[in-house]
């Protein structure tokens, strides 16, 4: 794993700053999150009205919450939204009542196997209300009457999402997507947002080959809304990556696209293998994060998902234990580094045609051998030139050359640059 770096510490500080905000699939918590991200990279924010038809879905009413609590007869708040936004069932309808504990229990959610953790629960599309609390808190509550208050609104409003564009040398796009809908969950939400933000900031410091479009949207309904609003330009999207669970201590996991052989799949497999990082390559399944929306058969985009421990793969998932202490600067810096390495390969992966295909061209008189003098990897660089010439038939990419030859991609790409500069190959 990457060592602690200044960028890792800066990413972790952003996680801590975003953590207290109450996010959901709509509402002011999403807007506040995007306002902070906008301090790092300029965002174009989109507001889509309630009731808008988006593919087979409809944009729901907007949910906002100001306060919520359960109080005993002495007025003590035994469960308090102000202490953690996880304490309220997401999208809870407003309630103001007094009721006995026996009646209240039907609206309480706990984790008996982890009695000091608070679960994350939602009810987006069915009117409901409830509270989430630690089992040990519930066990300590005496029978009696309790004041129950949820000061929330469900009203026509908007679904909010944002985009950041890094212009490239070509209009073909790579999309990078992360979900912005989870409250107080550091790994499953915030680490992906933060890695995406810092990746966009790095890409903007150079002019990449592809145009990179970063999408910050609520899970499921946000990706569906983006697809519905961009259906006419989907053919520009050549590759994509969903970022999630990007900061925990587990090994890296790449979940392949539905195609399984998309270029992004090959690139991530190659980069992870070549880096010798502990990792796992997972087959596509139609469950998980928003890769399943981008890969749905009508769109069939080459979009995979990069995480560390996958969703539901660690005990802290969707609980209060997924807090800033659970994610580390080292893990987020490592995830960022893999994205950086993968996109460097993706950006440089070209198909070339040999302009001197009849026999081996004389490299010495073109100064290509001389340029290797004194290099410790001169023999490897020479072999890379020969491999590039051999496979530059307009059908094989540089990644094909690297995989077939067993040579590092960077060495192969440098050889292609030298041969292109000498007029021996063309893209």
C-alpha positions in Angstrom: 0.0 0.0 0.0 1.1 3.5 -0.7 2.9 5.4 2.2 1.2 8.3 4.0 1.6 11.3 1.7 0.5 14.9 1.9 -2.3 14.1 -0.7 -3.4 11.2 1.4 -3.7 13.4 4.5 -5.5 16.1 2.5 -8.0 13.5 1.2 -8.6 12.2 4.8 -9.2 15.8 6.0 -11.9 16.2 3.3 -13.6 13.0 4.4 -13.7 14.3 7.9 -15.2 17.6 6.7 -17.9 15.9 4.7 -18.8 13.3 7.2 -21.3 15.3 9.4 -23.5 16.3 6.5 -26.8 14.5 6.2 -26.9 13.2 2.6 -29.7 11.4 0.9 -30.9 10.8 -2.7 -32.2 14.4 -2.7 -32.0 17.4 -0.6 -29.8 20.1 0.9 -27.2 17.6 2.2 -26.3 16.7 -1.3 -26.1 20.3 -2.3 -23.9 21.1 0.7 -21.6 18.2 -0.2 -21.3 19.4 -3.8 -20.6 23.0 -2.7 -17.6 21.7 -0.7 -16.3 19.5 -3.6 -16.7 22.6 -5.8 -14.0 24.3 -3.7 -11.5 21.6 -5.1 -12.8 21.2 -8.7 -15.4 23.4 -10.5 -18.7 21.6 -10.8 -21.7 22.1 -13.0 -24.7 21.3 -10.8 -27.9 20.0 -12.3 -31.4 20.2 -10.7 -34.0 17.8 -12.0 -37.6 18.5 -10.9 -39.7 16.1 -9.0 -41.9 14.1 -11.3 -39.5 14.0 -14.2 -39.7 10.7 -16.0 -36.2 9.2 -16.2 -36.2 5.9 -18.1 -38.5 3.6 -16.1 -38.2 5.7 -13.0 -39.6 9.0 -11.8 -37.7 11.6 -9.8 -39.1 11.5 -6.3 -40.0 14.2 -3.9 -37.2 16.0 -2.2 -36.4 15.1 1.4 -35.0 17.5 4.0 -34.6 17.1 7.7 -33.8 19.7 10.4 -34.1 17.7 13.7 -35.2 14.4 15.1 -35.1 12.7 18.5 -36.6 10.3 20.9 -37.0 11.9 24.4 -37.9 10.4 27.8 -40.4 11.9 30.2 -37.7 14.0 31.7 -36.9 15.6 28.3 -33.6 13.7 27.8 -32.9 12.9 24.2 -32.1 9.2 24.3 -31.7 9.1 20.5 -30.6 12.4 18.8 -30.2 13.2 15.1 -27.9 16.0 16.1 -25.4 13.4 17.3 -25.5 11.4 14.1 -27.5 11.6 10.9 -27.6 7.7 10.9 -30.1 7.9 13.8 -33.0 8.6 11.4 -34.4 6.2 8.9 -33.5 7.9 5.6 -36.5 9.6 3.9 -38.6 9.4 7.1 -41.9 11.2 6.9 -42.5 13.9 9.6 -43.9 12.6 12.9 -44.7 14.3 16.3 -46.2 12.0 18.8 -46.0 10.5 22.3 -46.1 6.7 22.5 -45.2 3.8 24.8 -41.9 2.0 24.1 -43.9 -1.1 23.1 -45.4 0.8 20.2 -42.2 2.6 19.3 -40.2 -0.6 19.0 -41.8 -1.3 15.6 -40.0 1.8 14.3 -36.6 1.1 15.8 -33.7 -0.5 13.9 -30.6 -2.1 15.6 -27.8 -4.5 15.0 -27.9 -7.2 17.7 -24.7 -8.8 16.5 -22.9 -5.5 17.0 -24.7 -4.0 20.0 -22.7 -0.7 20.1 -23.1 0.1 16.4 -25.9 2.1 14.7 -27.2 0.8 11.4 -27.9 2.8 8.2 -31.4 2.2 6.9 -33.6 4.0 4.4 -37.1 4.0 3.0 -36.9 6.0 -0.2 -40.0 4.9 -2.1 -42.4 3.8 0.6 -43.7 6.4 3.2 -42.3 5.3 6.6 -40.6 6.7 9.6 -38.1 5.3 12.0 -35.0 5.6 14.1 -31.7 3.7 14.1 -29.8 3.2 17.4 -27.4 0.9 19.1 -28.8 -2.3 20.6 -27.2 -1.5 23.9 -29.1 1.9 23.9 -32.4 0.1 23.2 -31.7 -2.5 25.9 -31.2 0.3 28.5 -34.5 2.0 27.8 -37.1 1.5 30.5 -40.7 0.9 29.6 -42.8 4.1 29.5 -43.9 6.9 27.4 -41.5 8.6 24.9 -41.8 11.8 22.8 -41.0 11.1 19.2 -40.2 13.9 16.8 -39.0 14.0 13.2 -38.9 17.5 11.8 -38.6 16.6 8.1 -40.3 17.5 4.8 -41.1 15.5 1.7 -42.2 18.0 -1.0 -41.8 18.6 -4.7 -38.3 19.9 -5.3 -35.4 18.5 -7.2 -32.8 15.7 -7.6 -29.3 17.2 -7.6 -26.3 15.9 -9.3 -23.1 17.5 -10.6 -20.4 17.0 -13.3 -16.8 18.0 -13.7 -15.3 17.9 -17.2 -11.5 17.6 -17.9 -11.1 18.4 -21.6 -9.0 16.0 -23.6 -7.3 15.9 -27.0 -10.4 14.0 -28.4 -14.1 14.2 -27.7 -14.3 10.5 -26.8 -15.1 10.3 -23.0 -14.2 8.3 -20.0 -16.8 8.7 -17.2 -15.8 8.4 -13.6 -18.9 8.0 -11.3 -19.4 8.0 -7.5 -22.5 8.2 -5.4 -23.2 11.1 -3.1 -26.3 9.9 -1.2 -25.0 8.2 2.0 -24.9 10.1 5.4 -22.1 9.5 7.9 -20.5 6.6 6.0 -16.8 7.3 5.4 -15.9 4.4 3.2 -19.1 3.6 1.4 -19.6 7.1 -0.1 -17.1 9.7 1.1 -13.8 7.9 0.1 -15.1 7.4 -3.4 -16.2 11.1 -3.7 -12.8 12.2 -2.4 -10.7 9.9 -4.6 -12.7 11.1 -7.6 -12.2 14.7 -6.7 -8.4 14.4 -6.3 -8.2 12.3 -9.5 -10.0 15.1 -11.4 -7.7 17.7 -9.9 -4.6 15.7 -11.1 -6.0 15.1 -14.6 -6.7 18.8 -15.0 -2.9 19.5 -14.5 -2.2 17.9 -17.9 -4.0 17.5 -21.2 -5.2 13.9 -21.3 -6.0 12.1 -24.5 -9.6 11.3 -23.6 -12.1 13.8 -22.2 -12.9 12.8 -18.6 -16.3 13.4 -17.2 -16.8 13.0 -13.4 -20.3 12.4 -12.2 -21.3 13.0 -8.6 -24.8 11.7 -8.3 -27.1 9.8 -5.8 -27.0 6.1 -6.2 -29.3 4.3 -8.7 -31.8 7.1 -9.3 -28.9 9.6 -10.0 -27.1 7.4 -12.5 -30.5 6.6 -14.2 -31.3 10.3 -14.4 -27.9 11.1 -15.9 -28.3 8.3 -18.5 -31.8 9.5 -19.4 -30.6 13.1 -19.8 -27.6 12.1 -21.9 -29.0 9.3 -24.0 -28.3 11.1 -27.3 -24.6 11.4 -26.6 -23.9 8.1 -24.9 -21.9 7.0 -28.0 -19.1 9.3 -26.9 -18.5 7.3 -23.7 -15.8 4.8 -24.6 -14.8 3.7 -21.1 -15.9 4.2 -17.5 -15.1 3.5 -13.9 -17.3 3.6 -10.8 -15.5 4.4 -7.5 -16.8 3.2 -4.2 -15.5 1.9 -0.8 -12.1 3.4 -1.7 -10.6 3.9 1.7 -10.7 0.8 3.8 -7.7 -1.4 4.6 -8.7 -4.3 2.4 -7.1 -5.4 -0.9 -8.2 -3.7 -4.1 -11.1 -5.2 -6.0 -11.9 -4.6 -9.6 -15.4 -5.7 -10.8 -15.4 -6.1 -14.5 -18.0 -4.6 -16.9 -20.9 -6.7 -18.1 -18.9 -7.3 -21.3 -16.0 -8.6 -19.4 -13.6 -7.8 -22.2 -14.0 -4.1 -22.4 -10.7 -2.1 -22.7 -11.1 -0.7 -19.2 -11.3 -4.3 -17.9 -8.1 -5.3 -19.6 -6.4 -2.1 -18.4 -7.3 -2.6 -14.8 -6.4 -6.3 -14.9 -3.0 -5.4 -16.4 -2.2 -2.5 -14.0 -3.2 -4.5 -10.9 -1.2 -7.5 -12.0 1.8 -5.5 -13.0 1.8 -3.5 -9.8 2.0 -6.7 -7.7 -0.6 -5.2 -5.3 -2.8 -7.6 -3.4 -6.0 -7.5 -5.5 -9.0 -9.5 -6.7 -10.7 -9.4 -10.1 -14.5 -10.0 -9.8 -16.9 -11.0 -12.5 -19.8 -8.7 -13.3 -23.0 -9.2 -11.4 -26.2 -7.1 -11.9 -26.1 -5.9 -8.3 -23.8 -3.4 -6.5 -23.2 0.2 -7.4 -24.0 2.2 -10.6 -21.9 0.1 -12.9 -25.1 -2.0 -13.3 -26.9 1.1 -14.7 -24.2 2.0 -17.1 -23.8 -1.7 -18.2 -27.5 -2.3 -18.6 -28.1 -4.0 -22.0 -29.6 -0.9 -23.7 -26.5 1.1 -23.0 -23.9 -1.7 -22.6 -21.1 0.7 -21.7 -17.6 -0.6 -20.9 -17.8 0.5 -17.2 -16.2 -1.4 -14.4 -16.1 -0.7 -10.6 -13.0 -0.2 -8.5 -13.1 -0.5 -4.7 -11.2 -1.9 -1.9 -13.4 -4.3 0.1 -16.6 -4.6 -2.0 -20.0 -3.6 -0.7 -21.3 -5.7 2.2 -17.9 -7.4 2.4 -16.9 -5.9 5.7 -18.7 -5.8 9.1 -18.6 -2.0 9.3 -20.6 -1.7 6.0 -23.7 0.5 6.4 -23.1 1.1 10.1 -21.7 3.8 12.4 -18.4 1.9 12.5 -17.8 3.1 8.9 -16.4 6.4 10.3 -13.4 8.5 9.4 -11.2 6.3 11.6 -12.1 3.3 9.4 -10.6 4.8 6.3 -6.9 5.8 6.0 -4.8 8.3 4.1 -2.7 5.4 2.9 -5.6 3.4 1.4 -7.1 6.4 -0.3 -3.7 7.4 -1.7 -3.3 3.8 -3.0 -6.7 3.8 -4.7 -5.9 7.1 -6.3 -2.5 5.8 -7.5 -4.2 2.8 -9.2 -6.6 5.1 -11.0 -3.7 7.3 -12.1 -1.8 4.3 -13.4 -4.8 2.8 -15.2 -5.8 6.1 -16.9 -2.2 6.6 -18.0 -2.3 3.2 -19.7 -5.8 3.9 -21.2 -4.7 7.3 -22.5 -1.6 5.9 -24.2 -3.1 2.7 -25.6 -3.1 3.1 -29.3 -3.1 0.9 -32.4 -0.3 1.6 -34.8 0.6 0.6 -38.4 4.1 -0.3 -39.4 5.2 2.0 -42.3 8.1 -0.3 -43.1 6.5 -3.7 -42.8 8.6 -5.7 -45.3 11.4 -7.0 -43.2 12.9 -5.4 -40.1 13.8 -1.7 -40.7 17.3 -0.6 -39.9 17.0 1.0 -36.5 20.7 1.9 -36.2 20.9 4.4 -39.0 17.8 6.1 -37.6 19.6 6.6 -34.3 17.2 4.4 -32.4 19.8 2.1 -31.0 22.2 4.9 -30.2 19.4 6.5 -28.1 19.5 3.5 -25.8 23.3 3.8 -25.0 24.0 3.7 -21.3 20.5 2.7 -20.3 20.3 -0.1 -17.8 17.2 -1.4 -19.6 18.6 -1.0 -23.1 18.0 -4.6 -24.1 14.4 -4.5 -22.8 13.9 -1.2 -24.7 15.3 -2.7 -27.9 13.0 -5.7 -27.6 10.0 -3.4 -27.0 10.8 -1.7 -30.4 11.0 -5.0 -32.2 7.7 -6.1 -30.6 5.9 -2.9 -31.5 7.1 -3.1 -35.1 6.0 -6.8 -35.3 2.5 -6.2 -33.9 1.8 -2.7 -35.5 -0.6 -4.0 -38.1 -3.5 -1.7 -37.2 -5.2 -4.5 -35.2 -3.0 -4.8 -32.1 -2.9 -2.1 -29.4 0.1 -1.3 -27.2 -1.6 -3.2 -24.4 -1.7 -6.2 -26.7 2.0 -5.8 -27.2 2.8 -5.5 -23.5 0.7 -8.5 -22.6 2.1 -10.7 -25.4 5.7 -9.7 -24.9 5.6 -9.6 -21.1 7.2 -6.2 -21.2 6.1 -3.2 -19.0 3.5 -1.1 -20.7 5.6 2.1 -20.1 8.5 0.5 -21.9 6.3 -0.5 -24.8 4.7 3.0 -25.0 8.1 4.7 -24.9 9.3 2.4 -27.8 6.2 3.4 -29.8 6.9 7.1 -29.2 10.5 6.6 -30.4 9.4 4.6 -33.5 6.6 7.2 -34.3 9.2 10.0 -34.0 11.4 8.2 -36.5 8.5 7.9 -38.9 8.4 4.1 -38.8 4.8 3.7 -37.4 1.7 5.8 -37.5 -1.4 5.8 -35.4 
